[in-house]
Amino acid sequence: MAKDAFPDTLPGAAASLWRNYVRGTPAHLKLIDAYLVYLLCSGIAQFVYVCLVGTFPFNAFLAGFGSAVAAFVLAVSLRMQTNPENKGTIAWNPQRAFADFVVSNVVLQFITVHFLG
Protein backbone atom coordinates (compact mmCIF):
# COMPACT_ATOMS: atom_id res chain seq x y z
CA MET A 1 0.00 0.00 0.00
CA ALA A 2 1.39 3.40 -0.94
CA LYS A 3 2.01 5.97 1.78
CA ASP A 4 -0.26 8.57 0.20
CA ALA A 5 -3.18 6.12 -0.19
CA PHE A 6 -4.03 6.19 3.52
CA PRO A 7 -4.85 9.93 3.79
CA ASP A 8 -7.01 9.70 0.68
CA THR A 9 -9.07 6.79 1.97
CA LEU A 10 -9.51 7.92 5.57
CA PRO A 11 -11.48 11.11 4.80
CA GLY A 12 -13.56 9.22 2.24
CA ALA A 13 -14.33 6.48 4.75
CA ALA A 14 -15.25 9.04 7.42
CA ALA A 15 -17.48 10.94 4.99
CA SER A 16 -19.19 7.72 3.92
CA LEU A 17 -19.70 6.68 7.54
CA TRP A 18 -21.22 10.06 8.41
CA ARG A 19 -23.44 10.05 5.31
CA ASN A 20 -24.79 6.59 6.12
CA TYR A 21 -25.31 7.56 9.77
CA VAL A 22 -27.30 10.68 8.84
CA ARG A 23 -29.41 8.85 6.27
CA GLY A 24 -29.96 5.52 7.97
CA THR A 25 -30.22 6.22 11.69
CA PRO A 26 -33.66 6.96 13.18
CA ALA A 27 -34.13 10.33 14.91
CA HIS A 28 -34.61 8.86 18.38
CA LEU A 29 -31.26 7.06 18.13
CA LYS A 30 -29.58 10.28 17.03
CA LEU A 31 -31.00 11.97 20.12
CA ILE A 32 -29.62 9.22 22.35
CA ASP A 33 -26.26 9.50 20.56
CA ALA A 34 -26.20 13.26 21.23
CA TYR A 35 -26.86 12.54 24.92
CA LEU A 36 -24.02 10.00 24.89
CA VAL A 37 -21.64 12.58 23.41
CA TYR A 38 -22.72 15.07 26.12
CA LEU A 39 -22.05 12.51 28.86
CA LEU A 40 -18.67 11.65 27.36
CA CYS A 41 -17.67 15.32 27.22
CA SER A 42 -18.92 15.85 30.77
CA GLY A 43 -16.84 12.97 32.09
CA ILE A 44 -13.75 14.13 30.21
CA ALA A 45 -14.20 17.71 31.49
CA GLN A 46 -14.48 16.48 35.09
CA PHE A 47 -11.39 14.31 34.73
CA VAL A 48 -9.34 17.12 33.16
CA TYR A 49 -10.48 19.52 35.89
CA VAL A 50 -9.35 17.11 38.62
CA CYS A 51 -5.99 16.61 36.88
CA LEU A 52 -5.41 20.35 36.52
CA VAL A 53 -6.90 21.80 39.72
CA GLY A 54 -6.67 19.01 42.26
CA THR A 55 -8.81 16.56 44.16
CA PHE A 56 -9.82 18.61 47.21
CA PRO A 57 -13.49 17.62 47.31
CA PHE A 58 -12.66 14.09 46.16
CA ASN A 59 -16.10 12.71 46.99
CA ALA A 60 -17.61 15.36 44.69
CA PHE A 61 -15.36 14.24 41.86
CA LEU A 62 -16.18 10.59 42.48
CA ALA A 63 -19.90 11.32 42.59
CA GLY A 64 -19.87 13.45 39.43
CA PHE A 65 -17.58 11.22 37.40
CA GLY A 66 -19.30 8.04 38.56
CA SER A 67 -22.66 9.54 37.73
CA ALA A 68 -21.48 10.44 34.21
CA VAL A 69 -20.10 6.95 33.63
CA ALA A 70 -23.20 5.23 35.01
CA ALA A 71 -25.54 7.46 33.00
CA PHE A 72 -23.47 6.66 29.89
CA VAL A 73 -23.88 2.93 30.53
CA LEU A 74 -27.63 3.33 31.07
CA ALA A 75 -27.96 5.36 27.87
CA VAL A 76 -26.03 2.74 25.88
CA SER A 77 -28.42 0.14 27.26
CA LEU A 78 -31.37 2.29 26.19
CA ARG A 79 -29.89 2.68 22.71
CA MET A 80 -29.37 -1.06 22.36
CA GLN A 81 -32.91 -1.83 23.51
CA THR A 82 -34.60 0.75 21.26
CA ASN A 83 -32.59 0.06 18.10
CA PRO A 84 -34.95 -1.50 15.53
CA GLU A 85 -32.09 -3.59 14.14
CA ASN A 86 -31.94 -5.51 17.44
CA LYS A 87 -35.50 -6.83 17.27
CA GLY A 88 -34.44 -10.43 16.76
CA THR A 89 -31.55 -10.56 19.22
CA ILE A 90 -33.03 -9.01 22.38
CA ALA A 91 -36.48 -8.54 23.88
CA TRP A 92 -37.55 -5.42 22.00
CA ASN A 93 -39.97 -3.17 23.85
CA PRO A 94 -39.05 0.52 23.53
CA GLN A 95 -41.59 1.71 26.10
CA ARG A 96 -40.29 -0.64 28.76
CA ALA A 97 -36.69 0.23 27.88
CA PHE A 98 -37.45 3.94 28.35
CA ALA A 99 -39.23 3.28 31.66
CA ASP A 100 -36.24 1.24 32.86
CA PHE A 101 -33.94 4.09 31.79
CA VAL A 102 -35.95 6.73 33.67
CA VAL A 103 -36.28 4.68 36.86
CA SER A 104 -32.59 3.73 36.79
CA ASN A 105 -31.55 7.35 36.32
CA VAL A 106 -33.73 8.48 39.22
CA VAL A 107 -32.12 5.83 41.45
CA LEU A 108 -28.69 6.86 40.16
CA GLN A 109 -29.32 10.51 41.02
CA PHE A 110 -30.48 9.59 44.54
CA ILE A 111 -27.29 7.58 45.04
CA THR A 112 -25.17 10.44 43.68
CA VAL A 113 -26.78 13.01 45.98
CA HIS A 114 -26.45 10.64 48.93
CA PHE A 115 -22.76 10.12 48.14
CA LEU A 116 -22.16 13.87 48.07
CA GLY A 117 -23.36 14.02 51.67
RODO-2510 file (C-alpha; in nm, 4 decimals, decimal comma):
residues 117
     n   res          X          Y          Z
     1     m     0,0000     0,0000     0,0000
     2     a     0,1393     0,3400    -0,0938
     3     k     0,2011     0,5970     0,1777
     4     d    -0,0258     0,8565     0,0197
     5     a    -0,3181     0,6121    -0,0191
     6     f    -0,4034     0,6186     0,3523
     7     p    -0,4849     0,9928     0,3791
     8     d    -0,7012     0,9700     0,0677
     9     t    -0,9075     0,6790     0,1968
    10     l    -0,9507     0,7923     0,5570
    11     p    -1,1483     1,1114     0,4797
    12     g    -1,3559     0,9216     0,2239
    13     a    -1,4332     0,6483     0,4748
    14     a    -1,5245     0,9040     0,7421
    15     a    -1,7482     1,0936     0,4986
    16     s    -1,9192     0,7716     0,3916
    17     l    -1,9696     0,6678     0,7536
    18     w    -2,1216     1,0060     0,8405
    19     r    -2,3441     1,0055     0,5307
    20     n    -2,4790     0,6586     0,6120
    21     y    -2,5314     0,7558     0,9769
    22     v    -2,7304     1,0675     0,8840
    23     r    -2,9410     0,8845     0,6267
    24     g    -2,9960     0,5519     0,7970
    25     t    -3,0220     0,6218     1,1692
    26     p    -3,3658     0,6963     1,3175
    27     a    -3,4126     1,0327     1,4906
    28     h    -3,4608     0,8860     1,8377
    29     l    -3,1264     0,7056     1,8134
    30     k    -2,9576     1,0277     1,7029
    31     l    -3,1001     1,1972     2,0122
    32     i    -2,9622     0,9216     2,2347
    33     d    -2,6263     0,9498     2,0557
    34     a    -2,6198     1,3259     2,1229
    35     y    -2,6860     1,2536     2,4919
    36     l    -2,4018     0,9998     2,4894
    37     v    -2,1641     1,2581     2,3412
    38     y    -2,2722     1,5066     2,6117
    39     l    -2,2047     1,2511     2,8861
    40     l    -1,8670     1,1648     2,7363
    41     c    -1,7665     1,5325     2,7217
    42     s    -1,8925     1,5846     3,0766
    43     g    -1,6842     1,2970     3,2091
    44     i    -1,3750     1,4134     3,0207
    45     a    -1,4196     1,7708     3,1488
    46     q    -1,4479     1,6482     3,5086
    47     f    -1,1394     1,4311     3,4734
    48     v    -0,9344     1,7122     3,3157
    49     y    -1,0484     1,9518     3,5895
    50     v    -0,9346     1,7109     3,8616
    51     c    -0,5993     1,6608     3,6884
    52     l    -0,5408     2,0348     3,6525
    53     v    -0,6900     2,1802     3,9720
    54     g    -0,6672     1,9014     4,2263
    55     t    -0,8810     1,6564     4,4165
    56     f    -0,9819     1,8613     4,7214
    57     p    -1,3493     1,7622     4,7306
    58     f    -1,2660     1,4086     4,6155
    59     n    -1,6098     1,2707     4,6993
    60     a    -1,7615     1,5365     4,4695
    61     f    -1,5358     1,4236     4,1856
    62     l    -1,6184     1,0586     4,2476
    63     a    -1,9902     1,1320     4,2590
    64     g    -1,9869     1,3445     3,9434
    65     f    -1,7577     1,1223     3,7402
    66     g    -1,9304     0,8038     3,8564
    67     s    -2,2663     0,9543     3,7726
    68     a    -2,1483     1,0441     3,4212
    69     v    -2,0102     0,6950     3,3627
    70     a    -2,3199     0,5226     3,5013
    71     a    -2,5541     0,7464     3,3000
    72     f    -2,3471     0,6662     2,9893
    73     v    -2,3881     0,2934     3,0530
    74     l    -2,7635     0,3328     3,1073
    75     a    -2,7959     0,5365     2,7865
    76     v    -2,6032     0,2744     2,5878
    77     s    -2,8416     0,0139     2,7257
    78     l    -3,1370     0,2290     2,6186
    79     r    -2,9887     0,2683     2,2709
    80     m    -2,9372    -0,1056     2,2363
    81     q    -3,2914    -0,1834     2,3513
    82     t    -3,4605     0,0753     2,1256
    83     n    -3,2591     0,0060     1,8095
    84     p    -3,4954    -0,1500     1,5528
    85     e    -3,2087    -0,3591     1,4140
    86     n    -3,1936    -0,5513     1,7438
    87     k    -3,5498    -0,6831     1,7273
    88     g    -3,4444    -1,0428     1,6762
    89     t    -3,1546    -1,0557     1,9215
    90     i    -3,3030    -0,9009     2,2377
    91     a    -3,6481    -0,8544     2,3877
    92     w    -3,7547    -0,5419     2,2001
    93     n    -3,9967    -0,3170     2,3850
    94     p    -3,9046     0,0522     2,3531
    95     q    -4,1592     0,1710     2,6103
    96     r    -4,0292    -0,0638     2,8763
    97     a    -3,6687     0,0234     2,7882
    98     f    -3,7446     0,3943     2,8348
    99     a    -3,9227     0,3279     3,1657
   100     d    -3,6236     0,1243     3,2860
   101     f    -3,3940     0,4086     3,1791
   102     v    -3,5948     0,6726     3,3668
   103     v    -3,6277     0,4683     3,6864
   104     s    -3,2594     0,3725     3,6789
   105     n    -3,1555     0,7352     3,6317
   106     v    -3,3731     0,8479     3,9223
   107     v    -3,2122     0,5831     4,1448
   108     l    -2,8687     0,6856     4,0160
   109     q    -2,9321     1,0514     4,1017
   110     f    -3,0483     0,9587     4,4540
   111     i    -2,7290     0,7579     4,5035
   112     t    -2,5172     1,0437     4,3678
   113     v    -2,6777     1,3012     4,5977
   114     h    -2,6446     1,0641     4,8929
   115     f    -2,2755     1,0118     4,8143
   116     l    -2,2158     1,3867     4,8067
   117     g    -2,3358     1,4023     5,1668
***
